[in-house]
């Protein structure tokens, strides 16, 4: 299973780790320079949760990020899962 949030769609991103060397210009030197870039990955903080949805009267098992948990707390489980397309509207 890919490392991806089912609510927000957040996934692993890539970037660089910067290595700096040198001494400050204020102290009479040439200044701090970036001397090396190393590729790195920013991983999503994923959690596996069982979320109770009162409108459906059942639990839904989801794999979501910490930010998505805050969204569920704010908007409610039913509304958030419906917007993400994980559940169908209750009839």
Backbone atoms as SQL, in Angstrom:
CREATE TABLE atoms (id INTEGER PRIMARY KEY, chain TEXT, resi INTEGER, resn TEXT, atom TEXT, x REAL, y REAL, z REAL);
INSERT INTO atoms VALUES
  (1, 'A', 1, 'UNK', 'N', 0.849, -1.187, 0.000),
  (2, 'A', 1, 'UNK', 'CA', 0.000, 0.000, 0.000),
  (3, 'A', 1, 'UNK', 'C', 0.888, 1.241, 0.000),
  (4, 'A', 2, 'UNK', 'N', 0.525, 2.220, -0.817),
  (5, 'A', 2, 'UNK', 'CA', 1.353, 3.418, -0.909),
  (6, 'A', 2, 'UNK', 'C', 1.184, 4.290, 0.331),
  (7, 'A', 3, 'UNK', 'N', 2.197, 5.105, 0.589),
  (8, 'A', 3, 'UNK', 'CA', 2.162, 5.995, 1.739),
  (9, 'A', 3, 'UNK', 'C', 1.417, 7.255, 1.312),
  (10, 'A', 4, 'UNK', 'N', 0.096, 7.196, 1.434),
  (11, 'A', 4, 'UNK', 'CA', -0.753, 8.291, 0.979),
  (12, 'A', 4, 'UNK', 'C', -1.973, 8.408, 1.896),
  (13, 'A', 5, 'UNK', 'N', -2.328, 9.640, 2.236),
  (14, 'A', 5, 'UNK', 'CA', -3.485, 9.894, 3.088),
  (15, 'A', 5, 'UNK', 'C', -4.755, 9.762, 2.266),
  (16, 'A', 6, 'UNK', 'N', -5.742, 9.027, 2.768),
  (17, 'A', 6, 'UNK', 'CA', -6.990, 8.814, 2.041),
  (18, 'A', 6, 'UNK', 'C', -7.891, 10.045, 2.074),
  (19, 'A', 7, 'UNK', 'N', -7.695, 10.937, 3.021),
  (20, 'A', 7, 'UNK', 'CA', -8.531, 12.138, 3.148),
  (21, 'A', 7, 'UNK', 'C', -7.940, 13.304, 2.366),
  (22, 'A', 8, 'UNK', 'N', -6.693, 13.678, 2.683),
  (23, 'A', 8, 'UNK', 'CA', -6.091, 14.873, 2.083),
  (24, 'A', 8, 'UNK', 'C', -5.338, 14.580, 0.796),
  (25, 'A', 9, 'UNK', 'N', -4.978, 13.322, 0.569),
  (26, 'A', 9, 'UNK', 'CA', -4.202, 12.979, -0.618),
  (27, 'A', 9, 'UNK', 'C', -2.718, 13.271, -0.478),
  (28, 'A', 10, 'UNK', 'N', -2.262, 13.611, 0.740),
  (29, 'A', 10, 'UNK', 'CA', -0.849, 13.926, 0.965),
  (30, 'A', 10, 'UNK', 'C', -0.008, 12.677, 0.728),
  (31, 'A', 11, 'UNK', 'N', 1.153, 12.865, 0.092),
  (32, 'A', 11, 'UNK', 'CA', 2.048, 11.751, -0.192),
  (33, 'A', 11, 'UNK', 'C', 3.483, 12.163, 0.076),
  (34, 'A', 12, 'UNK', 'N', 4.406, 11.200, -0.040),
  (35, 'A', 12, 'UNK', 'CA', 5.815, 11.471, 0.200),
  (36, 'A', 12, 'UNK', 'C', 6.330, 12.489, -0.821),
  (37, 'A', 13, 'UNK', 'N', 7.011, 13.527, -0.322),
  (38, 'A', 13, 'UNK', 'CA', 7.594, 14.555, -1.184),
  (39, 'A', 13, 'UNK', 'C', 9.110, 14.453, -1.105),
  (40, 'A', 14, 'UNK', 'N', 9.797, 15.020, -2.099),
  (41, 'A', 14, 'UNK', 'CA', 11.249, 14.985, -2.075),
  (42, 'A', 14, 'UNK', 'C', 11.809, 16.396, -2.000),
  (43, 'A', 15, 'UNK', 'N', 13.030, 16.495, -1.507),
  (44, 'A', 15, 'UNK', 'CA', 13.678, 17.789, -1.366),
  (45, 'A', 15, 'UNK', 'C', 15.169, 17.592, -1.176),
  (46, 'A', 16, 'UNK', 'N', 15.823, 18.592, -0.636),
  (47, 'A', 16, 'UNK', 'CA', 17.261, 18.540, -0.436),
  (48, 'A', 16, 'UNK', 'C', 17.632, 18.821, 1.010),
  (49, 'A', 17, 'UNK', 'N', 18.721, 18.195, 1.442),
  (50, 'A', 17, 'UNK', 'CA', 19.340, 18.514, 2.719),
  (51, 'A', 17, 'UNK', 'C', 20.559, 19.367, 2.383),
  (52, 'A', 18, 'UNK', 'N', 20.644, 20.547, 2.969),
  (53, 'A', 18, 'UNK', 'CA', 21.721, 21.477, 2.633),
  (54, 'A', 18, 'UNK', 'C', 22.852, 21.380, 3.653),
  (55, 'A', 19, 'UNK', 'N', 24.078, 21.376, 3.172),
  (56, 'A', 19, 'UNK', 'CA', 25.254, 21.380, 4.041),
  (57, 'A', 19, 'UNK', 'C', 25.941, 22.724, 3.846),
  (58, 'A', 20, 'UNK', 'N', 26.124, 23.472, 4.932),
  (59, 'A', 20, 'UNK', 'CA', 26.744, 24.794, 4.838),
  (60, 'A', 20, 'UNK', 'C', 28.097, 24.795, 5.534),
  (61, 'A', 21, 'UNK', 'N', 29.016, 25.568, 4.957),
  (62, 'A', 21, 'UNK', 'CA', 30.352, 25.725, 5.550),
  (63, 'A', 21, 'UNK', 'C', 30.785, 27.169, 5.410),
  (64, 'A', 22, 'UNK', 'N', 31.747, 27.559, 6.214),
  (65, 'A', 22, 'UNK', 'CA', 32.322, 28.889, 6.107),
  (66, 'A', 22, 'UNK', 'C', 32.158, 29.676, 7.389),
  (67, 'A', 23, 'UNK', 'N', 32.708, 30.877, 7.381),
  (68, 'A', 23, 'UNK', 'CA', 32.617, 31.779, 8.531),
  (69, 'A', 23, 'UNK', 'C', 31.957, 33.073, 8.077),
  (70, 'A', 24, 'UNK', 'N', 31.343, 33.778, 9.004),
  (71, 'A', 24, 'UNK', 'CA', 30.535, 34.950, 8.661),
  (72, 'A', 24, 'UNK', 'C', 31.365, 36.085, 8.082),
  (73, 'A', 25, 'UNK', 'N', 30.736, 36.875, 7.211),
  (74, 'A', 25, 'UNK', 'CA', 31.397, 38.052, 6.627),
  (75, 'A', 25, 'UNK', 'C', 31.681, 39.097, 7.694),
  (76, 'A', 26, 'UNK', 'N', 30.817, 39.138, 8.711),
  (77, 'A', 26, 'UNK', 'CA', 30.976, 40.104, 9.793),
  (78, 'A', 26, 'UNK', 'C', 32.324, 39.939, 10.488),
  (79, 'A', 27, 'UNK', 'N', 32.793, 38.706, 10.564),
  (80, 'A', 27, 'UNK', 'CA', 34.081, 38.471, 11.223),
  (81, 'A', 27, 'UNK', 'C', 35.246, 38.483, 10.237),
  (82, 'A', 28, 'UNK', 'N', 35.009, 39.017, 9.017),
  (83, 'A', 28, 'UNK', 'CA', 36.087, 39.206, 8.066),
  (84, 'A', 28, 'UNK', 'C', 36.363, 38.041, 7.140),
  (85, 'A', 29, 'UNK', 'N', 35.435, 37.093, 7.069),
  (86, 'A', 29, 'UNK', 'CA', 35.631, 35.931, 6.197),
  (87, 'A', 29, 'UNK', 'C', 34.743, 36.044, 4.953),
  (88, 'A', 30, 'UNK', 'N', 34.729, 34.995, 4.144),
  (89, 'A', 30, 'UNK', 'CA', 34.036, 35.066, 2.850),
  (90, 'A', 30, 'UNK', 'C', 32.528, 34.800, 2.953),
  (91, 'A', 31, 'UNK', 'N', 32.039, 34.382, 4.074),
  (92, 'A', 31, 'UNK', 'CA', 30.618, 34.135, 4.249),
  (93, 'A', 31, 'UNK', 'C', 30.282, 32.652, 4.207),
  (94, 'A', 32, 'UNK', 'N', 29.075, 32.349, 4.638),
  (95, 'A', 32, 'UNK', 'CA', 28.635, 30.953, 4.690),
  (96, 'A', 32, 'UNK', 'C', 28.104, 30.545, 3.321),
  (97, 'A', 33, 'UNK', 'N', 28.590, 29.421, 2.810),
  (98, 'A', 33, 'UNK', 'CA', 28.202, 28.931, 1.486),
  (99, 'A', 33, 'UNK', 'C', 27.604, 27.533, 1.609),
  (100, 'A', 34, 'UNK', 'N', 26.703, 27.207, 0.691),
  (101, 'A', 34, 'UNK', 'CA', 26.174, 25.847, 0.609),
  (102, 'A', 34, 'UNK', 'C', 27.179, 25.025, -0.187),
  (103, 'A', 35, 'UNK', 'N', 27.714, 23.978, 0.428),
  (104, 'A', 35, 'UNK', 'CA', 28.763, 23.186, -0.217),
  (105, 'A', 35, 'UNK', 'C', 28.276, 21.811, -0.633),
  (106, 'A', 36, 'UNK', 'N', 27.093, 21.438, -0.238),
  (107, 'A', 36, 'UNK', 'CA', 26.615, 20.116, -0.627),
  (108, 'A', 36, 'UNK', 'C', 25.109, 20.008, -0.525),
  (109, 'A', 37, 'UNK', 'N', 24.498, 19.373, -1.512),
  (110, 'A', 37, 'UNK', 'CA', 23.063, 19.092, -1.499),
  (111, 'A', 37, 'UNK', 'C', 22.879, 17.589, -1.575),
  (112, 'A', 38, 'UNK', 'N', 22.104, 17.039, -0.656),
  (113, 'A', 38, 'UNK', 'CA', 21.809, 15.618, -0.636),
  (114, 'A', 38, 'UNK', 'C', 20.301, 15.449, -0.740),
  (115, 'A', 39, 'UNK', 'N', 19.858, 14.573, -1.634),
  (116, 'A', 39, 'UNK', 'CA', 18.428, 14.338, -1.781),
  (117, 'A', 39, 'UNK', 'C', 17.877, 13.690, -0.518),
  (118, 'A', 40, 'UNK', 'N', 16.661, 14.075, -0.149),
  (119, 'A', 40, 'UNK', 'CA', 15.990, 13.480, 1.001),
  (120, 'A', 40, 'UNK', 'C', 14.507, 13.394, 0.721),
  (121, 'A', 41, 'UNK', 'N', 13.760, 12.729, 1.617),
  (122, 'A', 41, 'UNK', 'CA', 12.321, 12.550, 1.436),
  (123, 'A', 41, 'UNK', 'C', 11.576, 13.052, 2.658),
  (124, 'A', 42, 'UNK', 'N', 10.451, 13.724, 2.406),
  (125, 'A', 42, 'UNK', 'CA', 9.572, 14.188, 3.471),
  (126, 'A', 42, 'UNK', 'C', 8.400, 13.216, 3.520),
  (127, 'A', 43, 'UNK', 'N', 8.330, 12.393, 4.557),
  (128, 'A', 43, 'UNK', 'CA', 7.284, 11.382, 4.641),
  (129, 'A', 43, 'UNK', 'C', 6.072, 11.909, 5.392),
  (130, 'A', 44, 'UNK', 'N', 4.902, 11.423, 5.004),
  (131, 'A', 44, 'UNK', 'CA', 3.637, 11.827, 5.607),
  (132, 'A', 44, 'UNK', 'C', 3.463, 11.111, 6.942),
  (133, 'A', 45, 'UNK', 'N', 2.930, 11.819, 7.925),
  (134, 'A', 45, 'UNK', 'CA', 2.681, 11.240, 9.244),
  (135, 'A', 45, 'UNK', 'C', 1.351, 10.478, 9.204),
  (136, 'A', 46, 'UNK', 'N', 1.387, 9.225, 8.747),
  (137, 'A', 46, 'UNK', 'CA', 0.168, 8.436, 8.563),
  (138, 'A', 46, 'UNK', 'C', -0.203, 7.647, 9.811),
  (139, 'A', 47, 'UNK', 'N', -1.500, 7.572, 10.053),
  (140, 'A', 47, 'UNK', 'CA', -2.056, 6.810, 11.165),
  (141, 'A', 47, 'UNK', 'C', -3.158, 5.909, 10.615),
  (142, 'A', 48, 'UNK', 'N', -3.265, 4.702, 11.142),
  (143, 'A', 48, 'UNK', 'CA', -4.386, 3.819, 10.801),
  (144, 'A', 48, 'UNK', 'C', -5.426, 3.960, 11.910),
  (145, 'A', 49, 'UNK', 'N', -6.650, 4.314, 11.542),
  (146, 'A', 49, 'UNK', 'CA', -7.685, 4.589, 12.541),
  (147, 'A', 49, 'UNK', 'C', -9.001, 3.934, 12.162),
  (148, 'A', 50, 'UNK', 'N', -9.759, 3.609, 13.190),
  (149, 'A', 50, 'UNK', 'CA', -11.164, 3.226, 13.031),
  (150, 'A', 50, 'UNK', 'C', -11.978, 4.408, 13.522),
  (151, 'A', 51, 'UNK', 'N', -12.759, 5.008, 12.637),
  (152, 'A', 51, 'UNK', 'CA', -13.512, 6.211, 12.982),
  (153, 'A', 51, 'UNK', 'C', -14.994, 5.867, 13.040),
  (154, 'A', 52, 'UNK', 'N', -15.619, 6.228, 14.151),
  (155, 'A', 52, 'UNK', 'CA', -17.051, 6.002, 14.316),
  (156, 'A', 52, 'UNK', 'C', -17.827, 7.084, 13.575),
  (157, 'A', 53, 'UNK', 'N', -18.751, 6.648, 12.707),
  (158, 'A', 53, 'UNK', 'CA', -19.598, 7.582, 11.958),
  (159, 'A', 53, 'UNK', 'C', -21.028, 7.381, 12.445),
  (160, 'A', 54, 'UNK', 'N', -21.540, 8.302, 13.272),
  (161, 'A', 54, 'UNK', 'CA', -22.870, 8.125, 13.855),
  (162, 'A', 54, 'UNK', 'C', -23.988, 8.079, 12.809),
  (163, 'A', 55, 'UNK', 'N', -23.835, 8.832, 11.705),
  (164, 'A', 55, 'UNK', 'CA', -24.873, 8.855, 10.667),
  (165, 'A', 55, 'UNK', 'C', -25.052, 7.495, 10.005),
  (166, 'A', 56, 'UNK', 'N', -23.970, 6.715, 9.918),
  (167, 'A', 56, 'UNK', 'CA', -24.030, 5.377, 9.326),
  (168, 'A', 56, 'UNK', 'C', -24.150, 4.288, 10.390),
  (169, 'A', 57, 'UNK', 'N', -23.943, 4.673, 11.646),
  (170, 'A', 57, 'UNK', 'CA', -24.001, 3.756, 12.778),
  (171, 'A', 57, 'UNK', 'C', -22.990, 2.605, 12.637),
  (172, 'A', 58, 'UNK', 'N', -21.768, 2.941, 12.187),
  (173, 'A', 58, 'UNK', 'CA', -20.706, 1.942, 12.054),
  (174, 'A', 58, 'UNK', 'C', -19.334, 2.606, 12.042),
  (175, 'A', 59, 'UNK', 'N', -18.303, 1.763, 12.153),
  (176, 'A', 59, 'UNK', 'CA', -16.923, 2.232, 12.077),
  (177, 'A', 59, 'UNK', 'C', -16.450, 2.199, 10.630),
  (178, 'A', 60, 'UNK', 'N', -15.568, 3.136, 10.280),
  (179, 'A', 60, 'UNK', 'CA', -14.895, 3.142, 8.985),
  (180, 'A', 60, 'UNK', 'C', -13.394, 3.089, 9.271),
  (181, 'A', 61, 'UNK', 'N', -12.685, 2.156, 8.615),
  (182, 'A', 61, 'UNK', 'CA', -11.239, 2.020, 8.805),
  (183, 'A', 61, 'UNK', 'C', -10.546, 2.846, 7.720),
  (184, 'A', 62, 'UNK', 'N', -9.699, 3.799, 8.146),
  (185, 'A', 62, 'UNK', 'CA', -9.008, 4.669, 7.196),
  (186, 'A', 62, 'UNK', 'C', -7.536, 4.801, 7.569),
  (187, 'A', 63, 'UNK', 'N', -6.741, 5.174, 6.581),
  (188, 'A', 63, 'UNK', 'CA', -5.319, 5.444, 6.769),
  (189, 'A', 63, 'UNK', 'C', -5.132, 6.914, 6.448),
  (190, 'A', 64, 'UNK', 'N', -4.898, 7.715, 7.485),
  (191, 'A', 64, 'UNK', 'CA', -4.900, 9.158, 7.275),
  (192, 'A', 64, 'UNK', 'C', -3.756, 9.852, 7.983),
  (193, 'A', 65, 'UNK', 'N', -3.505, 11.090, 7.571),
  (194, 'A', 65, 'UNK', 'CA', -2.428, 11.880, 8.153),
  (195, 'A', 65, 'UNK', 'C', -2.912, 12.565, 9.427),
  (196, 'A', 66, 'UNK', 'N', -1.977, 13.085, 10.194),
  (197, 'A', 66, 'UNK', 'CA', -2.315, 13.791, 11.424),
  (198, 'A', 66, 'UNK', 'C', -3.146, 15.035, 11.106),
  (199, 'A', 67, 'UNK', 'N', -2.864, 15.685, 9.994),
  (200, 'A', 67, 'UNK', 'CA', -3.635, 16.860, 9.582),
  (201, 'A', 67, 'UNK', 'C', -5.084, 16.473, 9.261),
  (202, 'A', 68, 'UNK', 'N', -5.282, 15.303, 8.651),
  (203, 'A', 68, 'UNK', 'CA', -6.637, 14.848, 8.337),
  (204, 'A', 68, 'UNK', 'C', -7.423, 14.566, 9.618),
  (205, 'A', 69, 'UNK', 'N', -6.748, 14.102, 10.661),
  (206, 'A', 69, 'UNK', 'CA', -7.412, 13.887, 11.955),
  (207, 'A', 69, 'UNK', 'C', -7.953, 15.198, 12.506),
  (208, 'A', 70, 'UNK', 'N', -7.168, 16.278, 12.337),
  (209, 'A', 70, 'UNK', 'CA', -7.625, 17.591, 12.786),
  (210, 'A', 70, 'UNK', 'C', -8.820, 18.058, 11.961),
  (211, 'A', 71, 'UNK', 'N', -8.827, 17.743, 10.664),
  (212, 'A', 71, 'UNK', 'CA', -9.943, 18.103, 9.800),
  (213, 'A', 71, 'UNK', 'C', -11.209, 17.379, 10.235),
  (214, 'A', 72, 'UNK', 'N', -11.083, 16.106, 10.599),
  (215, 'A', 72, 'UNK', 'CA', -12.233, 15.325, 11.059),
  (216, 'A', 72, 'UNK', 'C', -12.773, 15.905, 12.361),
  (217, 'A', 73, 'UNK', 'N', -11.878, 16.332, 13.254),
  (218, 'A', 73, 'UNK', 'CA', -12.313, 16.949, 14.506),
  (219, 'A', 73, 'UNK', 'C', -13.082, 18.243, 14.248),
  (220, 'A', 74, 'UNK', 'N', -12.669, 18.971, 13.223),
  (221, 'A', 74, 'UNK', 'CA', -13.269, 20.266, 12.929),
  (222, 'A', 74, 'UNK', 'C', -14.589, 20.134, 12.161),
  (223, 'A', 75, 'UNK', 'N', -14.594, 19.360, 11.067),
  (224, 'A', 75, 'UNK', 'CA', -15.760, 19.270, 10.186),
  (225, 'A', 75, 'UNK', 'C', -16.696, 18.113, 10.515),
  (226, 'A', 76, 'UNK', 'N', -16.193, 17.111, 11.225),
  (227, 'A', 76, 'UNK', 'CA', -16.990, 15.927, 11.523),
  (228, 'A', 76, 'UNK', 'C', -16.618, 14.788, 10.595),
  (229, 'A', 77, 'UNK', 'N', -16.790, 13.560, 11.083),
  (230, 'A', 77, 'UNK', 'CA', -16.363, 12.376, 10.340),
  (231, 'A', 77, 'UNK', 'C', -17.182, 12.176, 9.071),
  (232, 'A', 78, 'UNK', 'N', -18.485, 12.285, 9.168),
  (233, 'A', 78, 'UNK', 'CA', -19.352, 12.006, 8.017),
  (234, 'A', 78, 'UNK', 'C', -19.065, 12.957, 6.868),
  (235, 'A', 79, 'UNK', 'N', -19.028, 14.257, 7.159),
  (236, 'A', 79, 'UNK', 'CA', -18.804, 15.280, 6.126),
  (237, 'A', 79, 'UNK', 'C', -17.434, 15.102, 5.454),
  (238, 'A', 80, 'UNK', 'N', -16.407, 14.830, 6.258),
  (239, 'A', 80, 'UNK', 'CA', -15.046, 14.693, 5.738),
  (240, 'A', 80, 'UNK', 'C', -14.912, 13.457, 4.862),
  (241, 'A', 81, 'UNK', 'N', -15.436, 12.321, 5.325),
  (242, 'A', 81, 'UNK', 'CA', -15.340, 11.075, 4.564),
  (243, 'A', 81, 'UNK', 'C', -16.161, 11.153, 3.281),
  (244, 'A', 82, 'UNK', 'N', -17.282, 11.862, 3.328),
  (245, 'A', 82, 'UNK', 'CA', -18.121, 12.056, 2.150),
  (246, 'A', 82, 'UNK', 'C', -17.389, 12.899, 1.107),
  (247, 'A', 83, 'UNK', 'N', -16.755, 13.985, 1.534),
  (248, 'A', 83, 'UNK', 'CA', -16.002, 14.845, 0.623),
  (249, 'A', 83, 'UNK', 'C', -14.817, 14.110, -0.010),
  (250, 'A', 84, 'UNK', 'N', -14.201, 13.182, 0.738),
  (251, 'A', 84, 'UNK', 'CA', -13.064, 12.429, 0.239),
  (252, 'A', 84, 'UNK', 'C', -13.504, 11.288, -0.666),
  (253, 'A', 85, 'UNK', 'N', -14.799, 10.980, -0.713),
  (254, 'A', 85, 'UNK', 'CA', -15.307, 9.917, -1.563),
  (255, 'A', 85, 'UNK', 'C', -15.129, 8.521, -0.985),
  (256, 'A', 86, 'UNK', 'N', -14.924, 8.422, 0.322),
  (257, 'A', 86, 'UNK', 'CA', -14.729, 7.128, 0.959),
  (258, 'A', 86, 'UNK', 'C', -16.030, 6.445, 1.337),
  (259, 'A', 87, 'UNK', 'N', -17.104, 7.233, 1.454),
  (260, 'A', 87, 'UNK', 'CA', -18.416, 6.671, 1.757),
  (261, 'A', 87, 'UNK', 'C', -19.446, 7.256, 0.804),
  (262, 'A', 88, 'UNK', 'N', -20.565, 6.582, 0.698),
  (263, 'A', 88, 'UNK', 'CA', -21.667, 7.072, -0.110),
  (264, 'A', 88, 'UNK', 'C', -22.682, 7.778, 0.789),
  (265, 'A', 89, 'UNK', 'N', -23.448, 8.746, 0.265),
  (266, 'A', 89, 'UNK', 'CA', -24.434, 9.447, 1.096),
  (267, 'A', 89, 'UNK', 'C', -25.460, 8.486, 1.696),
  (268, 'A', 90, 'UNK', 'N', -25.820, 8.735, 2.958),
  (269, 'A', 90, 'UNK', 'CA', -26.832, 7.913, 3.633),
  (270, 'A', 90, 'UNK', 'C', -28.192, 8.196, 3.025),
  (271, 'A', 91, 'UNK', 'N', -28.949, 7.136, 2.723),
  (272, 'A', 91, 'UNK', 'CA', -30.276, 7.313, 2.106),
  (273, 'A', 91, 'UNK', 'C', -31.374, 7.286, 3.133);
